[in-house]
Amino acid sequence: MINSIRYFEEECINRFEKLEDNFMKNPLQMAEYVISMTAELHNLGLRMIQDSLEAMDQMLQDSPIRLKHWIVESHTTKQLVTSLGTVTFRKTLFTNKETGTSEYLLDRILGLERNERLTQDAEARLLREAVQTSYRRGGEETSLTSEVSKQTVKNKLHQLNFPVPEGKAEKKKVDYLYIDADEDHVSLQWREKKGDLRENENHQKNNNLITKLVYVYEGIENESPKSKRHRLVNPYYFCRVNTGEDNLKFWDEINDYITNHYELETVKKIYLNADGGGWIKAGMNRLEGVTYVLDEFHLEKYLTKLTSHMKDSRDDAADKLRRVIRSKTKKEFIRLVDRLEEYLEDETGVKRIREAREYILSNWTAAKLRLSHQDGVNGSSTEGHVSHVLSSRMSSRPMGWSRKGAGNMAQLRAYYLNGGDMLELVRYQKKEQPKAVGAEYDVLSGDAIQRSERNRHGELGKYTDQISHSISLQNKKIVYFNSHIWGL
């Protein structure tokens, strides 16, 4: 820090004064004044970070604590990409006396893995941009003045692990809960590795992947008192590409979230709005006390298939079908569909109408509930949310994914929309680095040192805090950093 202060006094102040003088002479050039001042402050910030890192490395070299187990091997220069820019600094390679292994102790204290070039703040910026736009933009926005490659962004995404939502000490009490489920389809470049896509007899590749979206919420409300737009109340999103047993685990996670966040004894109904897809029906068995309701989009889609050939009478026919579904029986529904089928002459139309009939019959109770709008049944918004949560980033533009990339991006989208902190996600990835064999020394923090001194000196300990305030800033920094050296 001393070098930074000297740089500020000897160079920065003069530059700031010159910039201000130029601005006073040319007030219309305020933009140039702001841009130049920003560049100077930015450069100063990088120098301060460099000084801090090199001061820490020097403390390691000077430390008698370090000398007990580690000797200086060599020095090198390292570059770290931070959110502020690229910092270049000198660091020291040390060798363990007992094991002969070499290590950059500063990297260990900073929590940097071998060959790591990105700081956590830079990686958080990378993910914050990549989850919204593209790998390329994520690489460009990693730092204010530096960027990383698309490949680096992809690698970071593929390595992500996600935390499980934590339960709340006090669970919410609500009358109704809603679960909406739907899916998007993304294109794969490969599944597990390049070249593993296969063509069928029609020369079509199996490059389609279903990305699943489920969200839990407490109801629907107006965005503002006079607004006609609506929004979900406290939505929480889940996204996966899992199949088979993993699909059931996905639904178990959703069930755990509901159980850990809501007082289920007070909930009158839990409604699941969906299209009745196989993966959704398989998951319904993992949820307790859920009532399935056919979502409006798919109901109207199949009503259109049943009536599109009726031309001017199409709306009347659709209304009759809704009334029959709402309050009549399956037999009456079939009779009405049979009459509609009589107006068809081509096989394609007959096939379409029969498929639509079977779909509604297989979701008969769910369709009745949708049209009744009673007992807390709300309109669903699955299609809009699929577009907002998944399609806008993953399938609305031509792009290809791997299964791993698509799965992690889907989860990252959910994490982002749930208000997750990207910096906390980056820190979640960091596993405690194992110590070298023969170097398992107890970590003694600064607080632990002070407690030890109080115990050893008894009454004299009450003066410890008072004395610490009289230590110079530089000595304080040495004390703080020595607590980390004790762990080496």
C-alpha positions as CSV (number, residue, x, y, z in Angstrom):
1,M,0.0,0.0,0.0
2,I,2.9,2.3,0.6
3,N,3.9,2.2,-3.0
4,S,0.3,3.0,-4.0
5,I,0.2,6.0,-1.7
6,R,3.5,7.2,-3.1
7,Y,2.2,6.8,-6.6
8,F,-1.0,8.7,-5.7
9,E,0.9,11.6,-4.2
10,E,3.6,11.8,-6.8
11,E,1.6,11.2,-10.0
12,C,-2.1,10.9,-9.5
13,I,-2.7,14.2,-7.8
14,N,-0.9,16.1,-10.6
15,R,-2.9,14.2,-13.3
16,F,-6.2,14.9,-11.5
17,E,-5.3,18.6,-11.3
18,K,-4.4,18.7,-15.1
19,L,-7.6,16.9,-15.9
20,E,-9.6,19.4,-13.9
21,D,-7.8,22.4,-15.5
22,N,-8.6,21.1,-19.0
23,F,-12.2,20.7,-18.0
24,M,-12.4,24.2,-16.6
25,K,-11.0,25.5,-19.9
26,N,-13.4,23.4,-21.9
27,P,-16.6,22.8,-20.0
28,L,-18.2,21.2,-23.0
29,Q,-15.7,18.3,-22.7
30,M,-17.2,16.9,-19.5
31,A,-17.4,13.4,-21.1
32,E,-13.7,13.4,-21.8
33,Y,-13.1,14.6,-18.2
34,V,-15.2,11.8,-16.7
35,I,-13.6,9.2,-19.0
36,S,-10.1,10.3,-18.2
37,M,-10.8,10.5,-14.5
38,T,-12.3,7.0,-14.6
39,A,-9.2,5.6,-16.3
40,E,-6.9,7.2,-13.7
41,L,-8.9,5.8,-10.8
42,H,-9.1,2.5,-12.4
43,N,-5.3,2.3,-12.8
44,L,-4.8,3.4,-9.2
45,G,-7.1,0.6,-8.1
46,L,-5.1,-2.0,-10.0
47,R,-1.9,-0.7,-8.5
48,M,-3.4,-0.9,-5.0
49,I,-4.4,-4.5,-5.5
50,Q,-1.0,-5.3,-6.9
51,D,0.7,-3.7,-3.8
52,S,-1.5,-5.6,-1.4
53,L,-0.7,-9.0,-3.0
54,E,3.0,-8.3,-3.2
55,A,3.0,-7.1,0.4
56,M,1.3,-10.3,1.5
57,D,3.9,-12.3,-0.5
58,Q,6.7,-10.4,1.2
59,M,5.2,-11.1,4.6
60,L,5.3,-14.8,3.8
61,Q,9.0,-14.4,2.8
62,D,9.8,-12.5,6.1
63,S,7.7,-14.7,8.4
64,P,9.6,-16.8,11.0
65,I,6.4,-18.9,11.2
66,R,6.7,-19.8,7.6
67,L,10.4,-20.6,7.9
68,K,9.7,-23.5,10.3
69,H,8.2,-25.6,7.5
70,W,8.8,-23.9,4.2
71,I,11.9,-22.5,2.3
72,V,12.0,-20.0,-0.6
73,E,12.4,-21.8,-3.9
74,S,12.0,-19.1,-6.6
75,H,10.0,-16.1,-7.7
76,T,7.7,-15.6,-10.6
77,T,5.1,-13.2,-12.0
78,K,1.4,-14.0,-12.1
79,Q,-1.5,-12.3,-13.8
80,L,-5.0,-12.4,-12.3
81,V,-8.1,-11.3,-14.1
82,T,-10.3,-9.4,-11.6
83,S,-13.6,-7.6,-12.3
84,L,-11.6,-4.4,-12.2
85,G,-9.0,-5.6,-14.7
86,T,-5.9,-7.7,-15.0
87,V,-3.5,-7.4,-12.0
88,T,0.2,-8.4,-12.6
89,F,2.2,-9.2,-9.4
90,R,5.2,-11.1,-8.1
91,K,4.8,-14.2,-6.0
92,T,7.1,-16.8,-4.4
93,L,7.3,-20.5,-4.8
94,F,8.0,-22.3,-1.5
95,T,9.2,-25.9,-0.8
96,N,8.1,-27.9,2.2
97,K,11.0,-29.1,4.3
98,E,9.3,-32.3,5.3
99,T,7.7,-33.5,2.1
100,G,9.8,-31.7,-0.6
101,T,6.6,-30.5,-2.4
102,S,6.5,-27.0,-3.8
103,E,3.6,-24.6,-3.6
104,Y,2.7,-20.9,-4.0
105,L,1.6,-20.3,-0.4
106,L,0.0,-17.0,-1.4
107,D,-2.3,-18.9,-3.8
108,R,-3.4,-21.2,-1.0
109,I,-4.1,-18.3,1.3
110,L,-6.1,-16.5,-1.4
111,G,-8.0,-19.7,-2.2
112,L,-6.7,-19.9,-5.7
113,E,-6.4,-23.3,-7.4
114,R,-3.4,-24.3,-9.4
115,N,-3.3,-22.3,-12.7
116,E,-6.4,-20.3,-11.7
117,R,-6.5,-17.0,-13.5
118,L,-9.9,-15.7,-12.5
119,T,-10.8,-14.1,-9.2
120,Q,-14.2,-14.9,-7.7
121,D,-15.6,-11.5,-8.4
122,A,-14.6,-11.8,-12.1
123,E,-16.1,-15.2,-12.4
124,A,-19.4,-13.9,-10.8
125,R,-19.5,-11.2,-13.5
126,L,-18.9,-13.8,-16.2
127,L,-21.8,-15.9,-15.0
128,R,-24.1,-12.9,-14.5
129,E,-23.7,-12.0,-18.1
130,A,-23.6,-15.5,-19.6
131,V,-26.8,-16.5,-18.0
132,Q,-28.6,-13.6,-19.7
133,T,-26.9,-13.4,-23.2
134,S,-24.2,-15.6,-24.5
135,Y,-20.8,-17.3,-23.7
136,R,-19.1,-14.6,-25.9
137,R,-20.7,-11.7,-24.0
138,G,-19.9,-13.4,-20.7
139,G,-16.2,-13.6,-21.6
140,E,-16.3,-9.9,-22.7
141,E,-18.0,-8.7,-19.5
142,T,-15.7,-10.7,-17.1
143,S,-13.7,-7.6,-16.4
144,L,-13.8,-3.9,-17.0
145,T,-10.7,-4.0,-19.2
146,S,-10.0,-7.7,-19.8
147,E,-11.9,-10.6,-21.3
148,V,-11.7,-14.3,-21.4
149,S,-12.6,-16.8,-24.2
150,K,-15.9,-18.4,-24.9
151,Q,-14.3,-21.7,-24.1
152,T,-13.4,-20.5,-20.6
153,V,-17.0,-19.4,-20.0
154,K,-18.2,-22.8,-21.2
155,N,-15.7,-24.6,-18.9
156,K,-16.9,-22.6,-15.9
157,L,-20.5,-23.4,-16.7
158,H,-19.9,-27.1,-17.1
159,Q,-18.1,-27.3,-13.7
160,L,-21.0,-25.7,-11.8
161,N,-22.7,-27.4,-8.9
162,F,-25.8,-25.9,-7.3
163,P,-26.8,-25.6,-3.7
164,V,-30.1,-27.1,-2.5
165,P,-32.6,-24.5,-1.3
166,E,-32.4,-24.1,2.5
167,G,-35.6,-24.4,4.5
168,K,-37.0,-21.5,6.6
169,A,-37.2,-21.5,10.4
170,E,-40.7,-20.2,10.2
171,K,-42.8,-21.7,7.4
172,K,-45.4,-19.7,5.5
173,K,-49.1,-20.2,5.9
174,V,-51.1,-19.8,2.7
175,D,-54.6,-21.0,1.5
176,Y,-53.5,-22.2,-1.9
177,L,-50.2,-23.3,-3.6
178,Y,-49.7,-23.6,-7.3
179,I,-47.2,-25.6,-9.3
180,D,-46.8,-25.0,-13.0
181,A,-44.9,-27.4,-15.2
182,D,-43.9,-27.3,-18.9
183,E,-40.9,-27.9,-21.1
184,D,-38.8,-26.4,-23.8
185,H,-36.9,-28.2,-26.6
186,V,-33.3,-27.3,-27.3
187,S,-31.0,-28.5,-30.1
188,L,-27.9,-30.5,-29.2
189,Q,-24.5,-30.4,-31.0
190,W,-23.7,-33.6,-29.1
191,R,-24.9,-35.4,-26.0
192,E,-21.9,-36.6,-24.0
193,K,-19.1,-36.1,-26.6
194,K,-18.8,-34.8,-30.2
195,G,-20.0,-37.2,-32.9
196,D,-22.4,-39.2,-30.7
197,L,-25.6,-38.0,-32.4
198,R,-27.2,-40.7,-34.6
199,E,-29.5,-40.4,-37.6
200,N,-32.7,-42.4,-38.1
201,E,-34.1,-43.8,-41.3
202,N,-35.4,-40.4,-42.3
203,H,-31.9,-38.9,-41.8
204,Q,-32.9,-37.0,-38.8
205,K,-30.5,-36.7,-35.8
206,N,-31.5,-37.4,-32.2
207,N,-30.5,-33.9,-31.3
208,N,-33.6,-32.8,-29.4
209,L,-33.4,-32.4,-25.6
210,I,-36.2,-31.6,-23.3
211,T,-35.5,-28.9,-20.7
212,K,-38.0,-29.0,-17.9
213,L,-39.4,-26.0,-16.0
214,V,-41.4,-26.2,-12.8
215,Y,-42.2,-23.3,-10.6
216,V,-44.0,-23.0,-7.3
217,Y,-45.9,-19.9,-6.3
218,E,-48.6,-18.6,-4.0
219,G,-51.1,-17.0,-6.4
220,I,-51.5,-14.2,-8.9
221,E,-51.7,-10.5,-8.3
222,N,-51.8,-7.2,-10.2
223,E,-48.5,-5.6,-10.8
224,S,-49.9,-2.3,-9.4
225,P,-53.4,-1.3,-8.2
226,K,-54.5,0.0,-11.6
227,S,-52.4,-2.3,-13.8
228,K,-54.0,-4.9,-16.1
229,R,-50.8,-6.9,-16.0
230,H,-50.4,-9.7,-13.6
231,R,-47.5,-11.3,-11.8
232,L,-46.9,-14.4,-9.7
233,V,-46.7,-14.2,-5.9
234,N,-43.3,-15.4,-4.6
235,P,-42.4,-17.7,-7.5
236,Y,-39.5,-20.2,-7.1
237,Y,-38.1,-21.9,-10.2
238,F,-36.7,-25.4,-10.9
239,C,-35.1,-26.4,-14.2
240,R,-33.5,-29.7,-15.2
241,V,-32.9,-32.1,-18.2
242,N,-33.1,-35.2,-16.1
243,T,-34.8,-38.4,-17.1
244,G,-35.7,-41.7,-15.4
245,E,-34.8,-41.9,-11.8
246,D,-33.2,-38.5,-11.9
247,N,-36.6,-37.1,-13.0
248,L,-38.1,-38.5,-9.8
249,K,-35.3,-37.0,-7.7
250,F,-36.1,-33.7,-9.4
251,W,-39.7,-33.9,-8.2
252,D,-38.5,-35.0,-4.7
253,E,-36.4,-31.7,-4.6
254,I,-39.6,-29.8,-5.5
255,N,-41.5,-31.6,-2.8
256,D,-38.8,-30.9,-0.2
257,Y,-38.9,-27.2,-1.1
258,I,-42.7,-27.1,-0.5
259,T,-42.4,-29.1,2.7
260,N,-39.6,-26.9,4.1
261,H,-41.1,-23.6,3.2
262,Y,-44.9,-23.9,3.8
263,E,-47.1,-25.0,6.6
264,L,-48.9,-27.7,4.7
265,E,-51.6,-28.2,7.4
266,T,-53.0,-24.8,6.5
267,V,-53.0,-25.2,2.7
268,K,-56.5,-26.0,1.3
269,K,-55.3,-27.1,-2.1
270,I,-52.1,-27.6,-4.1
271,Y,-52.8,-27.3,-7.8
272,L,-50.5,-28.5,-10.5
273,N,-51.0,-26.8,-13.8
274,A,-49.5,-28.8,-16.7
275,D,-50.1,-30.4,-20.0
276,G,-50.1,-34.0,-18.7
277,G,-46.7,-35.0,-20.2
278,G,-45.3,-38.3,-19.1
279,W,-42.4,-36.8,-17.0
280,I,-45.0,-34.6,-15.2
281,K,-47.4,-37.4,-14.4
282,A,-44.5,-39.5,-13.1
283,G,-43.6,-36.6,-10.8
284,M,-47.1,-36.1,-9.5
285,N,-46.8,-39.4,-7.5
286,R,-43.9,-37.8,-5.6
287,L,-46.0,-34.8,-4.4
288,E,-48.4,-35.1,-1.5
289,G,-52.0,-33.9,-1.9
290,V,-51.6,-32.3,-5.3
291,T,-54.5,-31.8,-7.7
292,Y,-53.8,-31.8,-11.4
293,V,-55.3,-29.1,-13.6
294,L,-54.9,-29.0,-17.4
295,D,-53.2,-25.7,-18.4
296,E,-55.2,-23.4,-20.6
297,F,-52.8,-23.2,-23.5
298,H,-52.9,-27.0,-24.2
299,L,-56.6,-27.2,-23.6
300,E,-57.3,-24.5,-26.2
301,K,-54.7,-26.0,-28.5
302,Y,-56.6,-29.3,-28.7
303,L,-60.0,-27.6,-28.8
304,T,-58.7,-25.8,-31.9
305,K,-57.7,-29.1,-33.4
306,L,-61.2,-30.4,-32.9
307,T,-63.0,-27.4,-34.4
308,S,-60.6,-25.7,-36.9
309,H,-62.4,-27.3,-39.9
310,M,-65.7,-25.7,-38.9
311,K,-64.7,-22.3,-40.3
312,D,-67.3,-19.7,-39.4
313,S,-68.9,-22.0,-36.9
314,R,-65.6,-22.7,-35.2
315,D,-66.2,-20.5,-32.1
316,D,-69.7,-21.9,-31.5
317,A,-68.4,-25.5,-31.7
318,A,-65.6,-24.7,-29.3
319,D,-68.1,-23.2,-26.8
320,K,-70.2,-26.3,-27.0
321,L,-67.2,-28.5,-26.3
322,R,-66.2,-26.3,-23.3
323,R,-69.8,-26.6,-21.8
324,V,-69.8,-30.4,-22.3
325,I,-66.3,-30.8,-20.7
326,R,-67.3,-28.5,-17.8
327,S,-70.6,-30.1,-16.8
328,K,-71.4,-33.2,-18.9
329,T,-70.0,-36.7,-19.3
330,K,-67.3,-38.3,-21.4
331,K,-70.0,-40.1,-23.5
332,E,-71.6,-36.7,-24.4
333,F,-68.2,-35.3,-25.3
334,I,-67.5,-38.3,-27.6
335,R,-70.9,-37.9,-29.3
336,L,-70.3,-34.2,-30.0
337,V,-66.8,-35.0,-31.3
338,D,-68.2,-37.7,-33.6
339,R,-70.7,-35.2,-35.1
340,L,-67.8,-32.8,-35.7
341,E,-65.8,-35.6,-37.4
342,E,-68.7,-36.1,-39.9
343,Y,-67.8,-32.8,-41.5
344,L,-64.3,-34.1,-42.3
345,E,-63.5,-35.9,-45.6
346,D,-59.7,-36.3,-45.5
347,E,-57.8,-38.8,-43.4
348,T,-55.4,-36.3,-42.1
349,G,-58.2,-34.3,-40.5
350,V,-59.8,-37.4,-39.0
351,K,-56.5,-38.4,-37.5
352,R,-56.0,-34.9,-36.0
353,I,-59.5,-34.8,-34.5
354,R,-59.1,-38.3,-33.0
355,E,-55.7,-37.5,-31.4
356,A,-57.2,-34.3,-29.9
357,R,-60.2,-36.3,-28.5
358,E,-57.9,-38.9,-26.9
359,Y,-55.8,-36.2,-25.3
360,I,-58.8,-34.5,-23.7
361,L,-60.3,-37.8,-22.5
362,S,-56.9,-38.8,-21.0
363,N,-56.9,-35.5,-19.1
364,W,-60.7,-35.3,-18.5
365,T,-60.8,-34.4,-14.8
366,A,-57.9,-32.0,-15.2
367,A,-59.8,-30.3,-18.1
368,K,-63.0,-30.1,-16.0
369,L,-61.1,-28.3,-13.2
370,R,-59.5,-25.9,-15.7
371,L,-62.9,-24.8,-17.0
372,S,-64.7,-24.7,-13.7
373,H,-62.4,-22.0,-12.2
374,Q,-63.7,-22.8,-8.7
375,D,-62.1,-23.4,-5.3
376,G,-58.9,-21.4,-6.0
377,V,-58.2,-22.6,-9.5
378,N,-56.2,-19.8,-11.3
379,G,-55.2,-19.3,-14.9
380,S,-51.8,-20.8,-15.8
381,S,-48.9,-19.0,-17.5
382,T,-46.7,-21.9,-18.4
383,E,-46.0,-20.9,-22.1
384,G,-45.0,-17.4,-21.2
385,H,-42.7,-18.6,-18.4
386,V,-41.1,-21.2,-20.6
387,S,-40.3,-18.4,-23.1
388,H,-39.0,-16.1,-20.4
389,V,-37.1,-18.6,-18.3
390,L,-35.7,-21.0,-20.9
391,S,-36.4,-20.2,-24.6
392,S,-35.2,-16.6,-24.4
393,R,-31.7,-17.9,-23.6
394,M,-31.5,-21.4,-24.9
395,S,-33.7,-22.0,-28.0
396,S,-35.1,-18.8,-29.4
397,R,-32.0,-18.2,-31.5
398,P,-30.1,-20.9,-33.5
399,M,-27.6,-22.5,-31.0
400,G,-26.4,-25.9,-30.1
401,W,-25.7,-27.4,-26.7
402,S,-24.2,-30.4,-25.1
403,R,-26.4,-32.2,-22.6
404,K,-24.1,-31.0,-19.7
405,G,-24.1,-27.4,-20.9
406,A,-27.9,-27.3,-21.4
407,G,-28.5,-28.9,-18.0
408,N,-26.3,-26.5,-16.2
409,M,-27.6,-23.4,-18.1
410,A,-31.1,-24.4,-17.3
411,Q,-30.2,-24.7,-13.6
412,L,-28.3,-21.4,-13.8
413,R,-31.4,-19.7,-15.3
414,A,-33.5,-20.9,-12.4
415,Y,-30.8,-19.8,-9.8
416,Y,-30.6,-16.4,-11.4
417,L,-34.4,-15.9,-11.5
418,N,-34.7,-17.0,-8.0
419,G,-32.5,-14.1,-7.0
420,G,-29.4,-16.1,-6.4
421,D,-26.1,-14.3,-5.8
422,M,-23.5,-15.3,-8.4
423,L,-20.6,-14.5,-6.1
424,E,-22.1,-16.9,-3.5
425,L,-22.5,-19.5,-6.3
426,V,-18.9,-19.2,-7.2
427,R,-17.8,-19.5,-3.6
428,Y,-20.0,-22.6,-3.3
429,Q,-17.8,-24.3,-5.9
430,K,-14.6,-23.9,-3.8
431,K,-13.7,-27.0,-1.9
432,E,-11.4,-26.8,1.0
433,Q,-7.9,-27.3,-0.5
434,P,-6.1,-30.3,1.0
435,K,-2.9,-29.6,2.8
436,A,0.3,-31.3,1.7
437,V,1.3,-34.5,3.5
438,G,3.4,-33.6,6.5
439,A,2.1,-30.1,6.6
440,E,-1.1,-30.5,8.6
441,Y,-0.5,-27.6,11.0
442,D,-3.4,-26.2,13.0
443,V,-4.9,-22.9,11.8
444,L,-4.6,-20.3,14.5
445,S,-6.7,-17.2,13.7
446,G,-6.1,-13.7,15.0
447,D,-8.9,-14.1,17.5
448,A,-7.5,-17.3,18.7
449,I,-4.1,-15.6,19.3
450,Q,-5.8,-12.9,21.4
451,R,-7.8,-15.5,23.4
452,S,-4.6,-17.4,24.1
453,E,-2.9,-14.2,25.3
454,R,-5.8,-13.3,27.6
455,N,-5.7,-16.8,29.2
456,R,-2.0,-16.7,29.6
457,H,-1.8,-13.3,31.1
458,G,-5.0,-13.3,33.1
459,E,-5.9,-9.8,34.1
460,L,-3.4,-8.3,31.7
461,G,-5.7,-9.5,28.9
462,K,-8.1,-6.7,29.5
463,Y,-5.5,-4.3,28.0
464,T,-5.2,-6.3,24.8
465,D,-7.9,-4.4,22.9
466,Q,-6.6,-1.0,24.1
467,I,-3.1,-1.9,23.0
468,S,-4.3,-3.1,19.5
469,H,-5.7,0.4,18.8
470,S,-2.3,1.9,19.3
471,I,-0.5,-0.4,16.8
472,S,0.4,1.2,13.5
473,L,-1.6,0.4,10.5
474,Q,1.3,-1.5,8.9
475,N,1.8,-3.6,12.0
476,K,-1.9,-4.4,12.2
477,K,-1.8,-5.7,8.7
478,I,1.1,-8.0,9.7
479,V,-0.9,-9.3,12.7
480,Y,-3.9,-10.0,10.5
481,F,-2.0,-11.8,7.9
482,N,0.1,-13.8,10.3
483,S,-3.1,-15.5,11.5
484,H,-3.3,-17.0,8.0
485,I,0.4,-18.0,8.0
486,W,-0.2,-20.0,11.1
487,G,-2.2,-22.4,9.0
488,L,0.6,-23.2,6.6
